[in-house]
Amino acid sequence: MAMLKTALAILARGFLLGLGFTVAALAVVFVTEEASKMRRAHRESITKVEAKAAQLVISDVEKRVSGDQIFFTGKIINNGKTVEYGEMEVNLFKQGKFVDQYATHVSSLKPGESRYFKIICGHEGAPPAEHDSYKVQLRDD
């Protein structure tokens, strides 16, 4: 009888040990799969942004100053598919550090179409941050 008890105890311990390893292995597989899904989704969103940026081209950007306001004007050209909505932004920098941002939107731009844009920075009594450089770019939301 004692041998049977010992054998059952060893068998139960082995079963619980195996069950513990199985749960741990399943947890590792689950976490790895979720991380892989997140990397895939991130890669797809980057590809989407790159594709949109490749089809929309910004050109003829000029900076104009009027009182406390600064205007950035230019042209956006669609070399790809129809774009229902796009956001353009101008980032202002002082000695290479970001100091301010303004944006405007572009809507319904068909393939081959171009449109002029104007981004207004600041207003009377509230000029934009002091800056020495800028970058106009497309933003994908």
Buried (B, 14 or more C-beta within 10 A) or exposed (E): EEEEEEEEEEEEEEEEEEEEEEEEEEEEEEEEEEEEEEEEEEEEEEEEBEEBBEBBBBEEBEBEEEEEBBBBBBEBBBEBEEBEEBEBBBBBBEEEEEBBBBEBEBEEBEEEEEEEBEBBBBEEEEBBEEBEEBEBEBBBE
